Amino acid sequence: MADTQKSTHPIKILLVEERKRVLPDIIPILQKFGYDVVGSAKDGDDAIALTKKLDIDLILMGIDIPGLLNGIEAARIIHFISKPFTPQDFTIKVRHILNGQNKK
């Protein structure tokens, strides 16, 4: 199914990864496919702080991250502080994520 996103700017991604040595492997893959990695966080608290400072379209975060908040708890908080989105933007992002998961 074709992506119907009208915007020409790349999707901006925040990576939440406690192992900094992994980032040099992940970032080039995302950039190769046209994504813009705008930041990285080492834990849920950092991710929450960065969502308040950066313009982010998508967060890639594991469940078992260090710190006071695990990935699920951080995602619940981020959801409430995320900026509004249109139904079309939301469905495009969900479709994109699901398409990526189906390629496992």
Rosetta silent file (secondary structure, phi, psi, omega in degrees, C-alpha in Angstrom):
SEQUENCE: MADTQKSTHPIKILLVEERKRVLPDIIPILQKFGYDVVGSAKDGDDAIALTKKLDIDLILMGIDIPGLLNGIEAARIIHFISKPFTPQDFTIKVRHILNGQNKK
SCORE:     score description
SCORE:     0.000 S_00000001
   1 L     0.000  132.554 -176.656    0.000    0.000    0.000 S_00000001
   2 L   -74.239  144.853  177.010    1.443    3.386   -0.980 S_00000001
   3 L   -78.602  124.101 -175.548    2.253    5.973    1.659 S_00000001
   4 L   -99.516   16.784 -179.801   -0.088    8.908    1.091 S_00000001
   5 L   -63.926  128.686 -176.307    1.769   11.359    3.304 S_00000001
   6 L   -83.910  -23.007 -177.244    1.758   14.736    1.549 S_00000001
   7 L   -67.608  144.784  179.268    4.697   16.223    3.435 S_00000001
   8 L  -100.452   -5.225  178.842    8.062   16.177    1.692 S_00000001
   9 L   -84.717  149.318 -177.273   10.167   16.429    4.849 S_00000001
  10 L   -68.332  154.538  175.627   11.562   13.240    6.359 S_00000001
  11 L   -69.193  130.976 -177.809    9.957   11.616    9.383 S_00000001
  12 E   -94.546  125.196 -173.047   11.834   12.737   12.495 S_00000001
  13 E  -117.733  138.477  169.759   12.730    9.908   14.868 S_00000001
  14 E  -106.875  127.600  176.978   13.879    9.828   18.484 S_00000001
  15 E   -99.326  133.009  174.434   15.773    6.669   19.460 S_00000001
  16 E  -113.706  106.295 -174.251   15.640    5.460   23.051 S_00000001
  17 L  -147.864  120.107 -177.861   18.560    3.096   23.512 S_00000001
  18 L   -75.744  -21.568 -178.760   20.634    2.654   26.653 S_00000001
  19 L   -95.708   96.175 -176.853   23.513    1.029   24.759 S_00000001
  20 H   -58.824  -26.013 -178.962   25.221    3.914   22.953 S_00000001
  21 H   -69.054  -15.645  179.793   27.387    1.464   21.009 S_00000001
  22 H   -82.344  -27.865 -175.344   24.264    0.297   19.154 S_00000001
  23 H   -57.304  -42.498  178.845   23.367    3.746   17.806 S_00000001
  24 H   -60.901  -19.269  176.505   26.073    3.812   15.085 S_00000001
  25 H   -85.812  -37.261 -175.207   24.461    0.676   13.657 S_00000001
  26 H   -79.106  -44.932 -173.354   20.849    1.878   13.829 S_00000001
  27 H   -58.690  -48.576 -179.992   21.167    5.498   12.716 S_00000001
  28 H   -61.211  -33.589  178.063   22.688    4.839    9.246 S_00000001
  29 H   -62.755  -47.677  179.734   19.974    2.269    8.484 S_00000001
  30 H   -64.044  -42.186 -179.862   17.234    4.781    9.255 S_00000001
  31 H   -65.145  -36.334  179.698   19.022    7.555    7.341 S_00000001
  32 H   -59.003  -33.275 -179.760   19.480    5.288    4.318 S_00000001
  33 L   -94.977   13.994  171.445   15.696    5.018    4.073 S_00000001
  34 L    90.198    9.752  178.571   15.219    8.778    4.378 S_00000001
  35 L   -88.745  152.786 -179.167   14.444    9.123    8.076 S_00000001
  36 E  -111.312  109.531  176.926   15.917   11.909   10.187 S_00000001
  37 E   -82.779  107.661 -173.609   17.188   10.782   13.593 S_00000001
  38 E   -92.045   -7.868  178.417   16.820   13.999   15.569 S_00000001
  39 E   177.801  170.307  175.439   18.036   12.673   18.895 S_00000001
  40 E  -140.730  149.612  179.199   18.674    9.777   21.214 S_00000001
  41 E  -129.460  150.019 -178.940   17.847    9.127   24.835 S_00000001
  42 L   -93.075  -15.158 -179.545   19.307    6.600   27.259 S_00000001
  43 L  -158.237  178.125 -177.231   16.142    6.079   29.300 S_00000001
  44 H   -62.240  -38.905  179.458   12.475    7.000   29.646 S_00000001
  45 H   -62.278  -43.791  177.371   13.150   10.173   31.614 S_00000001
  46 H   -63.558  -40.413  179.675   15.482   11.473   28.890 S_00000001
  47 H   -61.074  -44.899  179.353   12.942   10.540   26.214 S_00000001
  48 H   -61.220  -44.644  179.445   10.195   12.511   27.975 S_00000001
  49 H   -62.085  -41.873 -178.749   12.460   15.541   28.301 S_00000001
  50 H   -68.984  -31.505  178.504   13.460   15.403   24.631 S_00000001
  51 H   -66.342  -21.730  177.656    9.850   15.192   23.427 S_00000001
  52 H   -81.760  -20.263 -175.269    9.303   18.574   25.053 S_00000001
  53 H  -104.400  -31.815 -172.725   12.300   20.092   23.219 S_00000001
  54 L  -107.577  154.581  173.240   12.380   18.410   19.809 S_00000001
  55 L   -88.512  105.952 -171.899    9.934   18.138   16.922 S_00000001
  56 L  -122.223  135.191  175.764    9.467   14.354   16.768 S_00000001
  57 L   -96.636  -32.128 -173.110    7.202   12.256   14.561 S_00000001
  58 E  -148.227  140.337  175.505    8.104    8.791   15.855 S_00000001
  59 E  -116.851  127.260  174.168    9.853    7.310   18.898 S_00000001
  60 E  -103.869  112.080 -172.846   11.594    3.936   18.694 S_00000001
  61 E  -143.216  136.026  175.903   11.856    2.658   22.250 S_00000001
  62 L   -79.432  171.150  178.853   12.221   -0.729   23.848 S_00000001
  63 L   -83.131  -45.544 -177.050   10.215   -1.933   26.809 S_00000001
  64 L   -91.311   75.681  176.412   13.118   -2.863   29.102 S_00000001
  65 L  -106.731  152.732 -178.190   14.983    0.421   29.325 S_00000001
  66 L   -72.859  170.683  176.450   16.852    1.531   32.447 S_00000001
  67 L   106.204 -173.293 -177.491   15.730    4.241   34.809 S_00000001
  68 L   -71.620  -27.851 -177.997   12.660    4.931   36.877 S_00000001
  69 L  -114.891  132.696  172.204   10.283    4.384   33.937 S_00000001
  70 L   -81.422  179.776 -176.071   10.233    1.392   31.620 S_00000001
  71 H   -61.833  -36.865 -179.928    9.316    1.849   27.956 S_00000001
  72 H   -68.141  -44.605  179.934    5.600    1.300   28.510 S_00000001
  73 H   -64.393  -41.496  178.293    5.407    3.800   31.367 S_00000001
  74 H   -64.291  -40.860  179.829    7.383    6.386   29.398 S_00000001
  75 H   -62.914  -38.310  177.748    5.154    5.870   26.347 S_00000001
  76 H   -61.850  -41.899  179.114    2.037    6.509   28.441 S_00000001
  77 H   -69.517  -44.445 -179.886    3.452    9.826   29.638 S_00000001
  78 H   -60.527  -39.275  178.574    4.732   10.815   26.200 S_00000001
  79 H   -54.183  -42.342 -176.830    1.301   10.088   24.726 S_00000001
  80 H   -75.204  -21.767  179.699   -0.252   12.715   26.944 S_00000001
  81 H  -102.500    0.103 -179.716    2.338   15.374   26.125 S_00000001
  82 L   -70.926  151.489 -178.781    2.503   14.696   22.393 S_00000001
  83 L   -73.694  159.897  179.823    1.262   17.389   20.094 S_00000001
  84 L   -61.742  153.167  177.492   -2.065   17.000   18.269 S_00000001
  85 L  -138.227  157.486  178.305   -2.161   15.036   15.021 S_00000001
  86 L   -84.108  156.191  176.545   -4.657   14.626   12.228 S_00000001
  87 H   -56.508  -37.408  179.887   -6.424   11.286   11.709 S_00000001
  88 H   -64.529  -46.008  178.086   -4.650   10.941    8.365 S_00000001
  89 H   -59.281  -43.182 -178.548   -1.208   11.468    9.924 S_00000001
  90 H   -61.874  -47.877 -178.147   -2.026    8.967   12.654 S_00000001
  91 H   -66.940  -34.793  177.464   -3.189    6.236   10.285 S_00000001
  92 H   -64.073  -45.092 -179.667   -0.176    6.723    8.004 S_00000001
  93 H   -64.637  -43.799  178.934    2.214    6.339   10.939 S_00000001
  94 H   -62.143  -44.890  179.478    0.407    3.266   12.276 S_00000001
  95 H   -60.174  -43.082 -179.493    0.383    1.667    8.816 S_00000001
  96 H   -61.514  -45.174 -179.476    4.085    2.378    8.415 S_00000001
  97 H   -63.793  -46.227 -179.409    4.920    0.792   11.776 S_00000001
  98 H   -64.509  -39.057  177.545    2.787   -2.271   11.102 S_00000001
  99 H   -61.213  -39.057  178.069    4.274   -2.744    7.640 S_00000001
 100 H   -66.115  -37.536 -179.506    7.746   -2.752    9.188 S_00000001
 101 H   -71.866  -29.352 -179.109    6.724   -5.354   11.772 S_00000001
 102 L   -72.143  -12.265 -177.669    5.242   -7.628    9.129 S_00000001
 103 L   -88.971    5.993 -179.919    8.670   -7.962    7.454 S_00000001
 104 L   -63.438    0.000    0.000   10.146   -9.952   10.359 S_00000001
